[in-house]
Amino acid sequence: MKKEKKQNKEKKSFPVLPTILGGLILLAAAAYTAGFVYYQNHFLDGTVVDDIDVSKMTIGELKGQMEQYLLQVTERKTDGSTLEEEIQGKEIDLTYSSVEPLEEFLQEQNTWLWFLPQKAEHRTEGLVSYSEEKLEERVQNLQGFQKEFATSPTDAYISEYSKENGYELIPETQGNELEPAKTLETIQEAIQGLAERIDLDEAGCYKTPKVTSEDEQLLKALEQLKKYADIEITYTFGERQEIIDGALLSEWLSIEGAKVILDKTKVEAYVAELRKKYDTIFRNRTFMTSYGKEVTIVGGDYGWWMDYEQEAIELAEMIENGESGERTPVYFQTAASYETPDYGNTYVEINLTAQHLFLYKDGEKILESDFVSGNASRGYDTPAGAYSITYKQRDATLTGENYRTPVSYWMPFNRNIGMHDANWRGSFGGNIYKTNGSHGCINLPPSKAKTIYETIEKGTAVICYHLPGTEPVVKIQDKGEPTEQPAEGTPSPEQPVEATAPETPATPPPEAPVE
């Protein structure tokens, strides 16, 4: 009896499993049907249209998304921080130009397999539309285009020279000025893809410096400039100095690419100024005579005479080689002193009026002597002026058109006019020169010529002048014979007297040293 009850119980519970299975099938069928129906007007998961994920969205929802569209634009401030601006879809009339392509994509979906992973990417042309004019206007109103907000980038550059720091590399600055074409293009792409955010800095929309601190040409130029900055060239003109240093050189330099160029015209101008300032040749001089009167020496070629063209060449080479140090200019001719007077205190003083000369060495009078100068009646007057001994020669022969005269001591100072001994003369001084003078030379007693020759050197100054009031006068000697001698005594030097050379023809061209 109990056994029968147990079997009956088992028979009653057996139909439960099919019921459960049937219910699950019904549920699955209902879910599948619901999904099938749902994806009739919704895009399947994994559907991308023009890079926009439209999964589970209807065409209506896509259109509504257009109306609510908002693009967050991140911009850069000058201090490196950022700010946010928005571009709204409605500002630029953002919409779909047509929904037909979207409807086609829906129809092409395999909704029967909606439950399986899908991957469908579609590409359209101009599906998203907007007002280009309104977008350009909106972009131009971004802060990055406003003058009060935007700062242009600056290139790295080399500073002006300063005594404290020389030349320095000034790094570039990025600024925050937007590049119009790149910015518009970037924002257009973001809108067409319905992107929610765009960082203009990351997108490379800002103007950038053309030259950075790592620029090889800039670094090479800086290296050269620093070499120039360390240069110091010193000219010494007696107690005065002229110094070329980095500060002055900075005015002569320019940069072309990686090369520093020295403006040689400015070097030439500098040397020309030195010549103008320190050359003394061809300049008038005030001279205190041995008679206590000042005269103005006009003419002659004594003095400092710089070869400024050659000096400019050599100075430029020294600078370009980066050399420092003391420098002496290249001279055509030098003088005794850079101070005033430039002839120093060793010189021959020749008073053509008195026919009398003086020799000074180191400020001490060594001798004085009468002489005979150029024959005035024949137009051979000895010119006044400041000259220098060209050279010295023993036992020279002076030749001209109609004479050949040997001398023991030959000391030219004005081309072929010079001092020499004249042993053929019995007397010197007085007015002999007026009718029986030389061809322009200074004729001296042999003993005087010898002393002068042994005392002076090449370059010693010879100063010739006329001094009214010192003319020779005639004295009556015991025998009653007149003789000519220099005037005794001179007036006190109330004011300078200008020494002028009489207008005479030039000395005839010689074949050798000329008298």
C-alpha positions as CSV (number, residue, x, y, z in Angstrom):
1,M,0.0,0.0,0.0
2,K,2.8,2.4,0.9
3,K,4.7,1.4,-2.2
4,E,1.8,2.4,-4.4
5,K,1.5,5.8,-2.8
6,K,5.1,6.5,-3.4
7,Q,4.8,5.6,-7.1
8,N,1.8,7.7,-7.5
9,K,3.6,10.6,-6.0
10,E,6.4,10.3,-8.4
11,K,4.0,10.2,-11.3
12,K,2.4,13.5,-10.2
13,S,5.8,15.5,-10.0
14,F,7.3,14.5,-13.4
15,P,5.5,17.2,-15.6
16,V,7.1,20.2,-13.8
17,L,10.4,20.2,-15.8
18,P,8.8,20.6,-19.2
19,T,6.7,23.4,-17.9
20,I,9.8,25.3,-16.8
21,L,11.6,24.7,-20.0
22,G,8.6,25.9,-21.9
23,G,8.4,29.0,-19.9
24,L,12.1,29.8,-20.5
25,I,11.6,29.4,-24.2
26,L,8.6,31.7,-24.1
27,L,10.6,34.3,-22.2
28,A,13.5,34.0,-24.7
29,A,11.2,34.3,-27.6
30,A,9.6,37.4,-26.0
31,A,13.1,39.0,-25.4
32,Y,14.3,38.2,-28.9
33,T,11.1,39.6,-30.3
34,A,11.4,42.7,-28.2
35,G,15.0,43.2,-29.3
36,F,14.1,42.6,-32.9
37,V,11.3,45.1,-32.7
38,Y,13.6,47.6,-30.8
39,Y,16.3,47.6,-33.4
40,Q,13.9,48.2,-36.2
41,N,14.3,51.9,-35.4
42,H,17.5,51.9,-33.2
43,F,21.0,51.4,-34.4
44,L,22.6,48.1,-33.4
45,D,25.4,48.2,-30.8
46,G,28.8,48.9,-32.4
47,T,27.3,51.2,-35.1
48,V,29.5,54.2,-36.0
49,V,28.5,56.9,-38.4
50,D,31.2,59.4,-39.4
51,D,33.2,58.4,-36.3
52,I,30.1,59.0,-34.1
53,D,29.0,56.1,-32.0
54,V,25.2,55.9,-32.6
55,S,24.6,52.6,-30.7
56,K,21.0,52.2,-29.5
57,M,20.1,55.6,-30.8
58,T,17.1,56.5,-33.0
59,I,17.3,58.9,-35.9
60,G,15.1,61.2,-33.8
61,E,17.5,61.0,-30.9
62,L,20.3,61.9,-33.2
63,K,18.5,64.9,-34.4
64,G,17.7,65.9,-30.9
65,Q,21.4,65.5,-30.0
66,M,22.2,68.1,-32.7
67,E,19.9,70.6,-31.1
68,Q,21.6,70.1,-27.7
69,Y,25.1,69.9,-29.1
70,L,27.8,71.7,-27.2
71,L,31.5,71.8,-28.0
72,Q,33.9,72.7,-25.0
73,V,36.9,74.6,-26.4
74,T,40.0,74.7,-24.1
75,E,42.4,77.6,-24.7
76,R,45.7,78.6,-23.2
77,K,46.4,81.7,-21.2
78,T,49.7,83.6,-21.2
79,D,50.6,82.2,-17.8
80,G,50.2,78.7,-19.0
81,S,46.8,78.0,-17.3
82,T,43.7,77.4,-19.4
83,L,40.1,78.7,-19.9
84,E,37.0,77.1,-21.4
85,E,34.7,78.5,-24.0
86,E,31.6,76.9,-25.6
87,I,30.4,76.6,-29.1
88,Q,26.7,75.7,-29.2
89,G,25.1,73.8,-32.1
90,K,22.2,76.3,-32.3
91,E,24.7,79.2,-32.7
92,I,25.9,77.8,-35.9
93,D,22.6,76.2,-37.2
94,L,24.0,72.7,-36.7
95,T,21.7,69.9,-38.1
96,Y,21.7,66.9,-40.4
97,S,21.5,67.9,-44.0
98,S,19.5,64.7,-44.7
99,V,18.3,61.6,-42.7
100,E,18.1,59.4,-45.7
101,P,21.6,57.9,-45.2
102,L,20.7,57.2,-41.6
103,E,17.5,55.5,-42.7
104,E,19.4,53.4,-45.1
105,F,21.8,52.3,-42.4
106,L,18.9,51.2,-40.3
107,Q,17.3,49.2,-43.1
108,E,20.6,47.5,-43.9
109,Q,21.0,46.3,-40.3
110,N,20.6,42.6,-39.7
111,T,18.2,42.9,-36.9
112,W,17.6,39.1,-36.8
113,L,21.0,38.9,-35.1
114,W,20.7,41.9,-33.0
115,F,21.9,40.0,-29.9
116,L,25.3,39.2,-31.4
117,P,28.2,41.7,-31.2
118,Q,28.1,44.1,-34.2
119,K,30.7,46.3,-35.8
120,A,29.3,48.6,-38.5
121,E,31.1,51.8,-39.6
122,H,29.5,54.1,-42.0
123,R,30.9,57.1,-43.8
124,T,28.9,59.9,-45.3
125,E,29.6,63.1,-47.1
126,G,28.3,66.3,-45.5
127,L,25.7,64.6,-43.4
128,V,26.3,67.1,-40.6
129,S,25.7,70.7,-41.8
130,Y,26.1,74.1,-40.2
131,S,26.5,77.7,-41.2
132,E,30.1,78.2,-42.2
133,E,29.8,82.0,-41.9
134,K,28.4,81.7,-38.4
135,L,31.1,79.3,-37.4
136,E,33.9,81.5,-38.7
137,E,32.4,84.4,-36.9
138,R,32.1,82.4,-33.7
139,V,35.7,81.2,-34.0
140,Q,37.0,84.7,-34.5
141,N,35.3,85.7,-31.3
142,L,37.3,83.2,-29.3
143,Q,39.6,84.8,-26.6
144,G,42.7,83.6,-28.4
145,F,42.0,86.0,-31.2
146,Q,41.5,89.1,-29.1
147,K,44.3,91.6,-28.8
148,E,43.7,92.3,-25.1
149,F,44.0,88.6,-24.4
150,A,46.3,87.0,-26.9
151,T,50.1,87.5,-26.9
152,S,52.2,86.7,-30.0
153,P,55.1,84.3,-29.6
154,T,58.6,85.7,-29.7
155,D,61.7,84.1,-31.2
156,A,64.8,83.3,-29.1
157,Y,67.4,85.9,-29.7
158,I,70.8,87.2,-28.6
159,S,70.7,90.2,-26.3
160,E,72.4,93.5,-26.8
161,Y,75.9,93.7,-25.3
162,S,76.1,94.8,-21.7
163,K,79.3,95.3,-19.7
164,E,77.9,93.2,-16.9
165,N,76.8,90.1,-18.8
166,G,78.2,90.5,-22.3
167,Y,75.9,88.7,-24.7
168,E,73.1,86.5,-23.4
169,L,70.6,84.1,-25.1
170,I,67.1,85.3,-24.5
171,P,64.7,82.3,-24.8
172,E,61.7,82.2,-26.9
173,T,58.2,82.7,-25.6
174,Q,55.2,80.7,-26.7
175,G,52.5,83.3,-26.2
176,N,48.8,82.4,-26.8
177,E,47.9,83.7,-30.2
178,L,45.9,81.3,-32.3
179,E,46.6,80.5,-35.9
180,P,43.4,81.3,-37.7
181,A,43.4,78.7,-40.5
182,K,44.5,75.8,-38.2
183,T,42.0,76.8,-35.5
184,L,39.0,76.9,-37.8
185,E,40.0,73.6,-39.4
186,T,40.4,71.9,-36.0
187,I,37.0,73.1,-34.8
188,Q,35.3,72.2,-38.0
189,E,36.6,68.6,-37.7
190,A,35.4,68.5,-34.1
191,I,31.9,69.6,-35.0
192,Q,31.6,67.3,-37.9
193,G,32.5,64.5,-35.6
194,L,30.1,65.9,-32.9
195,A,33.0,65.8,-30.5
196,E,32.3,67.1,-27.0
197,R,35.6,68.7,-26.2
198,I,38.7,70.0,-28.1
199,D,42.0,71.3,-26.6
200,L,43.4,73.9,-29.0
201,D,46.9,73.6,-27.5
202,E,47.0,69.8,-27.9
203,A,45.7,70.2,-31.4
204,G,48.6,72.6,-32.3
205,C,46.5,75.6,-33.1
206,Y,48.8,78.2,-31.5
207,K,51.4,80.2,-33.4
208,T,54.9,79.0,-32.4
209,P,58.3,80.8,-32.4
210,K,60.3,80.2,-35.5
211,V,63.6,80.3,-33.6
212,T,64.1,78.4,-30.3
213,S,66.9,78.3,-27.8
214,E,68.1,75.1,-29.3
215,D,68.6,76.7,-32.8
216,E,72.1,75.7,-34.0
217,Q,72.7,78.8,-35.9
218,L,71.8,81.0,-33.0
219,L,74.1,79.1,-30.6
220,K,77.0,79.3,-33.1
221,A,76.5,83.1,-33.4
222,L,76.3,83.4,-29.6
223,E,79.6,81.6,-29.3
224,Q,81.3,83.9,-31.8
225,L,79.9,87.0,-30.1
226,K,81.2,85.9,-26.7
227,K,84.6,85.7,-28.3
228,Y,84.3,89.2,-29.5
229,A,83.0,90.4,-26.2
230,D,86.3,89.4,-24.5
231,I,88.5,91.4,-26.9
232,E,90.3,94.5,-25.6
233,I,92.7,96.3,-27.9
234,T,94.5,99.4,-26.6
235,Y,96.1,102.1,-28.6
236,T,98.4,104.4,-26.6
237,F,99.1,107.9,-27.9
238,G,101.4,109.3,-25.2
239,E,99.4,109.9,-22.1
240,R,96.1,109.2,-24.0
241,Q,94.6,105.8,-24.7
242,E,91.9,104.6,-27.1
243,I,90.4,101.3,-26.2
244,I,88.4,98.9,-28.4
245,D,86.3,96.6,-26.2
246,G,83.2,94.5,-26.4
247,A,80.9,97.6,-26.0
248,L,82.5,99.3,-29.0
249,L,82.7,96.2,-31.0
250,S,79.0,95.4,-30.5
251,E,78.3,98.5,-32.7
252,W,80.4,97.0,-35.5
253,L,78.9,93.5,-35.5
254,S,75.9,92.0,-37.2
255,I,74.5,88.4,-37.4
256,E,73.8,86.6,-40.6
257,G,72.5,83.1,-39.9
258,A,75.2,81.4,-37.8
259,K,77.9,83.9,-38.8
260,V,78.9,87.1,-37.0
261,I,79.9,89.8,-39.5
262,L,82.4,92.5,-38.7
263,D,81.4,95.7,-40.5
264,K,84.8,96.7,-41.9
265,T,83.5,100.1,-43.0
266,K,83.0,100.9,-39.4
267,V,86.5,99.7,-38.6
268,E,87.8,102.0,-41.3
269,A,85.7,104.9,-40.0
270,Y,87.2,104.3,-36.5
271,V,90.7,104.3,-37.8
272,A,90.0,107.4,-39.8
273,E,88.9,109.2,-36.6
274,L,92.1,108.1,-34.9
275,R,94.1,109.6,-37.8
276,K,92.1,112.8,-37.6
277,K,92.6,113.0,-33.9
278,Y,96.3,112.1,-33.6
279,D,97.9,112.8,-37.0
280,T,99.9,116.0,-36.9
281,I,101.4,116.0,-40.4
282,F,100.4,119.0,-42.6
283,R,99.1,120.9,-39.5
284,N,100.1,124.4,-38.4
285,R,102.2,124.5,-35.2
286,T,102.9,127.3,-32.7
287,F,106.6,127.4,-32.1
288,M,108.5,129.3,-29.4
289,T,111.7,130.5,-31.1
290,S,115.1,131.0,-29.5
291,Y,114.4,134.7,-29.8
292,G,111.6,134.6,-27.3
293,K,108.9,135.1,-29.9
294,E,106.2,132.6,-30.9
295,V,105.6,131.9,-34.6
296,T,103.1,129.8,-36.4
297,I,104.8,127.2,-38.6
298,V,102.9,126.8,-41.8
299,G,103.8,124.0,-44.3
300,G,106.2,121.1,-44.2
301,D,105.6,117.4,-43.8
302,Y,106.8,116.7,-40.3
303,G,104.5,114.8,-37.9
304,W,102.6,111.7,-37.3
305,W,101.2,110.2,-40.5
306,M,99.1,107.1,-40.1
307,D,98.6,104.6,-42.9
308,Y,95.0,104.3,-42.0
309,E,94.0,102.0,-44.9
310,Q,96.6,99.4,-43.9
311,E,95.9,100.0,-40.2
312,A,92.2,99.3,-40.8
313,I,93.0,96.0,-42.6
314,E,95.3,94.8,-39.8
315,L,93.0,95.9,-37.0
316,A,90.1,94.1,-38.7
317,E,92.2,90.9,-38.9
318,M,93.2,91.2,-35.2
319,I,89.5,91.5,-34.2
320,E,88.4,88.6,-36.4
321,N,91.1,86.5,-34.9
322,G,89.8,87.3,-31.5
323,E,93.1,88.8,-30.4
324,S,93.5,91.3,-27.5
325,G,96.5,93.5,-26.6
326,E,98.5,96.6,-27.2
327,R,98.5,98.0,-30.7
328,T,100.6,100.5,-32.5
329,P,99.2,101.9,-35.7
330,V,100.8,101.4,-39.1
331,Y,102.5,104.7,-39.9
332,F,103.9,106.3,-43.1
333,Q,105.9,108.5,-40.8
334,T,106.3,109.0,-37.1
335,A,107.2,112.0,-34.9
336,A,109.2,112.4,-31.7
337,S,106.3,112.7,-29.3
338,Y,102.5,112.2,-29.1
339,E,102.4,115.2,-26.8
340,T,102.6,118.8,-27.8
341,P,105.0,119.7,-29.3
342,D,105.2,116.6,-31.4
343,Y,108.8,117.3,-32.4
344,G,109.8,116.8,-28.8
345,N,112.9,118.6,-27.4
346,T,115.5,117.5,-29.9
347,Y,115.4,119.5,-33.1
348,V,117.1,121.9,-35.5
349,E,115.7,125.4,-35.5
350,I,116.4,127.4,-38.6
351,N,115.6,131.2,-38.7
352,L,115.7,132.0,-42.5
353,T,115.3,135.7,-41.8
354,A,118.3,135.9,-39.5
355,Q,120.3,133.2,-41.4
356,H,121.0,131.6,-38.1
357,L,120.2,128.1,-36.7
358,F,120.2,126.4,-33.3
359,L,120.5,122.7,-32.4
360,Y,118.7,121.4,-29.4
361,K,119.1,117.9,-27.9
362,D,116.9,116.8,-25.0
363,G,116.0,120.4,-24.4
364,E,119.6,121.6,-24.2
365,K,121.2,123.9,-26.8
366,I,124.1,122.1,-28.4
367,L,125.2,124.7,-30.9
368,E,124.1,127.7,-33.0
369,S,125.6,128.8,-36.3
370,D,125.2,131.2,-39.2
371,F,124.4,129.6,-42.5
372,V,123.6,130.5,-46.1
373,S,120.2,129.4,-47.5
374,G,118.7,129.4,-51.0
375,N,119.5,132.2,-53.5
376,A,116.6,134.6,-53.3
377,S,117.5,136.5,-56.5
378,R,117.3,133.3,-58.5
379,G,114.1,132.1,-56.9
380,Y,115.7,129.3,-54.9
381,D,114.5,130.5,-51.5
382,T,114.5,127.7,-48.8
383,P,110.8,127.0,-47.9
384,A,109.6,127.5,-44.4
385,G,107.8,124.7,-42.6
386,A,108.3,121.8,-40.2
387,Y,110.3,118.8,-41.7
388,S,112.2,115.8,-40.6
389,I,115.6,114.4,-41.5
390,T,115.1,112.0,-44.3
391,Y,118.4,110.2,-43.9
392,K,122.1,111.0,-43.2
393,Q,125.0,110.3,-45.6
394,R,128.7,110.8,-45.4
395,D,130.8,111.9,-48.4
396,A,127.9,112.5,-50.8
397,T,128.2,114.3,-54.1
398,L,125.5,116.9,-54.9
399,T,124.7,117.2,-58.6
400,G,122.5,119.4,-60.6
401,E,122.2,120.7,-64.1
402,N,125.4,122.6,-64.0
403,Y,127.3,121.5,-61.0
404,R,128.8,118.5,-59.2
405,T,129.8,119.2,-55.6
406,P,131.2,116.8,-53.0
407,V,130.2,117.3,-49.3
408,S,131.3,115.5,-46.2
409,Y,128.0,115.7,-44.3
410,W,124.7,115.4,-46.1
411,M,121.4,115.7,-44.2
412,P,118.3,116.2,-46.4
413,F,115.0,117.2,-44.8
414,N,112.7,118.6,-47.5
415,R,113.0,116.2,-50.5
416,N,116.4,117.1,-51.8
417,I,116.8,120.2,-49.7
418,G,119.1,119.6,-46.8
419,M,121.9,120.7,-44.5
420,H,125.5,120.1,-45.5
421,D,129.0,121.5,-45.0
422,A,130.2,124.2,-47.5
423,N,134.0,124.4,-47.2
424,W,134.1,126.6,-50.4
425,R,132.5,129.5,-48.5
426,G,134.6,131.9,-46.6
427,S,131.7,133.4,-44.6
428,F,128.2,132.6,-43.5
429,G,125.1,134.5,-42.4
430,G,124.1,138.0,-43.2
431,N,122.5,138.7,-46.6
432,I,124.8,136.4,-48.6
433,Y,121.7,134.3,-49.5
434,K,120.0,137.1,-51.3
435,T,122.5,137.2,-54.2
436,N,124.9,134.3,-53.6
437,G,122.8,131.7,-51.9
438,S,122.4,128.0,-52.6
439,H,119.9,126.0,-54.7
440,G,117.8,125.8,-51.5
441,C,120.1,123.9,-49.1
442,I,121.4,125.2,-45.8
443,N,125.2,125.7,-46.3
444,L,127.1,125.3,-43.0
445,P,130.6,125.7,-41.7
446,P,132.2,122.3,-41.8
447,S,132.7,122.0,-38.1
448,K,129.1,122.9,-37.4
449,A,127.8,120.5,-40.0
450,K,129.9,117.7,-38.4
451,T,128.5,118.4,-34.9
452,I,124.9,118.5,-36.2
453,Y,125.5,115.3,-38.2
454,E,126.8,113.5,-35.2
455,T,124.0,114.7,-33.0
456,I,120.8,114.2,-35.0
457,E,119.2,111.0,-36.3
458,K,116.8,110.1,-39.1
459,G,113.4,111.7,-38.2
460,T,114.8,114.6,-36.2
461,A,112.7,117.7,-36.7
462,V,113.9,120.6,-38.7
463,I,111.9,123.7,-38.2
464,C,112.3,126.6,-40.7
465,Y,110.6,129.9,-40.3
466,H,110.8,133.6,-41.1
467,L,110.8,136.0,-38.2
468,P,110.5,139.7,-39.0
469,G,112.7,141.9,-36.8
470,T,115.7,139.5,-36.8
471,E,117.1,140.6,-40.2
472,P,121.0,140.9,-40.3
473,V,122.3,144.5,-39.9
474,V,125.6,146.0,-41.2
475,K,128.3,146.9,-38.7
476,I,131.4,149.1,-39.4
477,Q,134.5,147.3,-38.3
478,D,137.9,149.0,-37.4
479,K,139.1,148.8,-41.0
480,G,136.0,150.5,-42.1
481,E,134.9,147.4,-44.1
482,P,131.2,146.6,-43.8
483,T,130.2,143.1,-42.7
484,E,126.8,141.5,-42.2
485,Q,125.8,140.0,-38.9
486,P,122.6,138.9,-37.2
487,A,120.7,141.6,-35.4
488,E,121.6,141.7,-31.7
489,G,118.6,141.2,-29.5
490,T,115.0,140.8,-30.4
491,P,111.7,142.5,-29.4
492,S,109.8,140.9,-26.5
493,P,107.2,138.4,-27.7
494,E,104.1,140.5,-27.3
495,Q,102.1,138.2,-29.7
496,P,102.9,135.3,-32.1
497,V,104.3,136.2,-35.5
498,E,103.3,133.9,-38.3
499,A,106.3,132.5,-40.2
500,T,105.5,132.4,-43.9
501,A,107.5,131.0,-46.8
502,P,108.1,133.3,-49.7
503,E,106.5,132.2,-52.9
504,T,109.2,130.6,-54.9
505,P,109.4,128.1,-57.7
506,A,110.1,124.5,-56.7
507,T,113.6,123.2,-56.4
508,P,114.9,121.8,-59.8
509,P,114.6,118.0,-60.0
510,P,118.0,116.5,-59.1
511,E,119.8,113.5,-60.5
512,A,121.3,112.9,-57.1
513,P,121.4,114.8,-53.8
514,V,121.2,118.4,-54.8
515,E,122.7,121.5,-53.2
